[in-house]
């Protein structure tokens, strides 16, 4: 496969459900699952496959579900290569199969033992709670379409080659393997569009065979890649669908955050939680706001109030100080900073902060009234 064809295949298989659902390599683990399955299917060294069987199930248990199809695809490709006079290639021998089965079987035993010794729900209870058993076939079909998207073209190419070039027994085995893997994968998880990520190795094998047979020209590859990028993608779950926004929309949201991407929205909710005395929940909202914008002065201001509720004046002063530094034009932040300094008997900081608050507060404003009240309180305290 040339570079142009490889690039087009990467786009087609990358623009599928496993990628869109991921929040990064340390969020959803679909990227690690796909990498492990690809290595299992195409790596030449059997030790690599055994390593994947050892590690990958602990990342995502769907690896066990997809392993038989990955090994069957590997065996099928080895047979085709041998028939074409290219040698057995990356096939499946008895030693590899026994090792993979032993390692994967060990994981299943350990996993069942761990599950039996915990208070988590059992396998049958888990299945009874799955929404996938309660939705219609149309929803499942939508999940299948949104999951592999235009990768289905490449997967179908693999099945066509199997039926044309292999024995009926092999072709039936590959077809049944695809159907069984999809059914099991979709029935055990409510995230429908992620379920088809286990089929990516066979789709890649289909791309290789399509190139070998001349079905996948540069023009066809570029066209399929462009269509995969142009057609809207969806993340489909049993009870809702979420559209994957286009790059210009994502960039616009990055420049002008709105909704859950706007840190001030999290700050406003945190303020309400503080007012109800739910400081732990407010802290979680402030953490999210500061992850979205580490320079959000309003977030530090609310964090100062949380410390204020605990009478932790050192932390209150530190957070109000940061809020005043990050948002120096907000009179209320300087007022809060002055109050915390007064509670700590930090006269120098109090005077500096109250002067700045008075300078910034509009005449007759609510902040101005609070400043006057604090000054009166300080005078009475003296």
C-alpha positions, 0 to 999 in steps of 0.5 A: 500500500502506497503512502497516499492510499495509507493516508486515505485509509487512516482517515476513513478508519480514523473518522469512526466512532472509536475516535469521536467518542474518545476524550484522549488516550487517558479518557475513554480507552478505545484508542488502546483497544484499537491499537491492541487489536491491530497489533494482534491481527498484523504483528509478525512476532507472536510475543507481541500478540501474547503481550497484547493478550496479557495487557489489553483485557485490563484496559478494555474487556472488549478485547476478549470479545474481539480476540477470536475475530482478530485471530481469525482475520490474521489466519485468513490473511496468512492463508491468502498470502500463502496462496499468492506465493508471498509466504505464510506471513503473519498467520496463526500457528498452534503455538500462538493460538495456545498461548493466546488462549491460555493468557486470555483464559487466565484473565477471565478466571482472575476477573471472575474471581475478583468479581465474586469477591466484590460487592459489584453486580454480577454478570447476569444482573449487569445484562438485565440492566442493559438498555440495549435489550430494551431498544428497537432494531432501528436504534441498533442499526443507527449505532452500527452505521455511526460506529464504523461509518465509511469503514463498512466499505472496507470491511465489506471489501474484506468479506467479498475477497473472502468469498471470492478467494477462500473456501466457503468454510473460511468465508462463512467463518469470517462472516459469522465471526463479524456478526457474532462479534458485533452482536455481543459487543453491542449487547453488553454496552449502551454506547452503541457507536463505540461497539463497532471499534472491534471490527477495525482490524478486519476493515484494515485487512479489507483495505489491504486486499482492496489495494491488492486487487486494484479496487482502491485507486488513489482517486477512489481513496481520496474520494472516500476520505473526503466523504468521510470527513464531509458527512456529519458524524454522530455519537449514538447511545441507547437513549440519545445521539450527540452530533460531532461538531465540525472543526470550524465549530470546535475552533469557534467554541475554543475561541468563544466558549459557551455552555459547558465549555464556558468556565463562568457557567461553572462558576455561577453554578458553584455560587448557587451551591455555596449559597445552599451550603453545598461546599463540596459540590461547589469545589468540584465545579470550581475545579472544572472552571479552573481546568477550562481557564486557569486564569479565571478570577471569578473561580478563585473568588468563589473558592475564597467564599468556600474557605470563608464558610469554614472560617479558613481565613488564610485560604480565603485571603490567598484565593481573594488575592489571586482573584484580585490579581487575575481580575484587577478591575473587579471591585468586589474581588478587592472588597473580599480581599480586604475583608479577609485581610481584616479578619487576619488583622493584616492592616497593610493588605486591608488598606491597600485592598479597600483603597483599590475597591473604593477606586473601582466601585461605581458611585451608589453601587451595591459594591460601594454600599458594602465597602462603606459597611465594611469600613464602618465595621472596621472603625467600630472594631478599632 
